[in-house]
């Protein structure tokens, strides 16, 4: 990753503006619904961080978690760019969303992949009959706090 390539990514606003119809409305609703708990809202010292979100609008995990990352970028002060998976093939992306965090010099400091651990663990341990309800609750944002907490823990160690 370098500055020129990073700059070719879309800002979150550009990404949302490029989407049409119900998908765009869903992202806008999800973004408006993001609540950042006071205990993590004060995380500062991240203006040197550059976040790259590898995402696709058709992906449910992206629709749930990308708006959270966008809100956090505004509150915590780091830059965010969004790219499509095919534009990040050389970055070793297997699942989306993948959020990659770089220093100002574009040294990778952290990655967050797909969904919060809490959701992944519950989905992998649930019986098949319980999974649809869990997925529904996840898609409605019930586990957004887990995403926020994981990103706070991840980025807390990257502060300058």
C-alpha positions in Angstrom: 0.0 0.0 0.0 1.2 3.5 -0.8 -0.3 7.0 -0.6 -1.3 7.1 -4.3 -3.1 3.8 -4.2 -4.8 4.6 -0.9 -6.0 7.9 -2.4 -7.7 6.1 -5.3 -10.0 4.4 -2.8 -13.4 6.0 -2.2 -14.3 8.0 0.9 -17.3 6.5 2.7 -19.5 9.3 1.4 -18.3 8.6 -2.2 -18.9 4.8 -1.7 -22.5 5.3 -0.4 -23.2 7.9 -3.2 -22.1 5.3 -5.8 -24.8 2.8 -4.6 -28.4 3.0 -5.8 -31.8 2.1 -4.4 -32.5 0.0 -1.4 -28.8 -0.9 -0.7 -28.0 2.8 -0.4 -30.9 3.5 1.9 -30.0 0.5 4.0 -26.4 1.8 4.5 -27.7 5.3 5.3 -30.1 3.9 7.9 -27.4 1.7 9.4 -25.0 4.6 9.6 -27.6 6.8 11.3 -28.3 4.1 13.9 -24.7 3.6 15.0 -24.3 4.5 18.6 -20.8 4.8 20.0 -20.6 4.1 23.8 -19.0 6.9 25.8 -16.3 4.6 27.1 -14.9 4.1 23.6 -16.0 7.3 22.0 -13.1 9.2 23.6 -10.4 7.1 21.9 -8.0 9.8 20.5 -4.6 9.9 19.0 -5.5 8.1 15.8 -5.2 10.9 13.2 -2.1 9.1 11.9 -4.0 6.0 11.1 -5.2 5.2 7.6 -8.0 2.6 7.3 -8.7 0.7 4.2 -12.1 -1.1 4.0 -12.4 -3.9 1.5 -16.1 -4.3 1.0 -19.0 -5.0 -1.4 -22.5 -3.8 -1.1 -24.0 -7.3 -1.7 -22.3 -8.6 1.5 -24.4 -8.6 4.6 -21.4 -8.3 6.9 -20.2 -5.2 5.0 -23.7 -3.6 5.2 -23.6 -4.2 9.0 -20.0 -3.2 9.8 -18.8 -0.7 7.3 -21.2 2.1 8.6 -19.7 1.4 12.1 -16.2 1.9 10.8 -17.3 5.1 9.0 -18.7 6.5 12.3 -15.6 5.6 14.2 -13.4 7.2 11.6 -15.2 10.5 12.2 -15.2 10.3 16.0 -11.7 8.9 16.4 -10.2 11.0 13.6 -8.6 8.5 11.3 -8.9 8.5 7.5 -11.0 5.9 5.7 -11.1 4.7 2.1 -13.2 1.9 0.7 -12.2 -0.4 -2.2 -13.9 -3.3 -3.9 -12.5 -6.8 -3.3 -11.2 -7.1 -6.9 -9.1 -4.0 -6.4 -7.4 -5.5 -3.4 -6.6 -9.0 -4.7 -2.9 -8.5 -3.8 -3.6 -7.8 -0.2 -4.5 -11.4 0.7 -8.2 -10.7 1.2 -10.2 -13.9 1.7 -13.3 -12.6 3.5 -15.1 -9.3 3.5 -15.3 -6.9 5.0 -11.6 -6.7 5.8 -10.5 -3.5 7.5 -6.8 -2.9 7.2 -5.2 -0.2 9.4 -2.0 1.5 8.4 0.3 4.1 9.9 0.7 7.3 8.1 3.7 5.7 6.3 1.5 2.8 5.2 2.9 0.1 7.4 0.1 -2.3 8.3 -0.6 -2.3 12.1 -3.9 -4.3 12.3 -6.6 -6.1 10.5 -10.2 -6.8 11.4 -12.1 -9.4 9.3 -15.7 -10.1 8.5 -17.7 -10.0 11.8 -17.1 -9.7 15.6 -15.7 -12.8 17.3 -18.8 -13.0 19.5 -21.1 -13.4 16.4 -18.7 -15.9 14.7 -18.5 -18.0 17.9 -22.3 -18.0 18.4 -22.9 -18.9 14.8 -20.4 -21.7 14.8 -21.8 -23.1 18.0 -25.5 -22.7 17.4 -27.7 -25.5 16.3 -29.0 -25.1 12.8 -32.5 -24.1 13.9 -31.2 -21.2 16.0 -28.9 -19.7 13.2 -31.6 -17.8 11.2 -32.8 -15.9 14.3 -29.2 -15.1 15.2 -28.4 -13.9 11.7 -31.5 -11.7 11.7 -30.6 -10.1 15.0 -27.0 -9.5 13.7 -28.2 -7.9 10.5 -30.5 -5.6 12.6 -27.4 -4.3 14.4 -27.8 -6.1 17.8 -24.1 -7.0 17.8 -22.8 -3.5 16.7 -21.4 -3.0 20.2 -19.2 -6.1 19.8 -17.8 -4.6 16.6 -17.1 -1.2 18.2 -15.4 -2.9 21.2 -13.2 -5.1 19.0 -12.1 -2.1 16.9 -11.4 0.0 20.0 -9.2 -2.8 21.4 -7.5 -3.2 18.0 -6.8 0.5 17.5 -6.1 1.3 21.1 -2.6 -0.2 20.7 -2.0 1.8 17.5 -2.3 5.2 19.1 0.5 7.6 18.5 
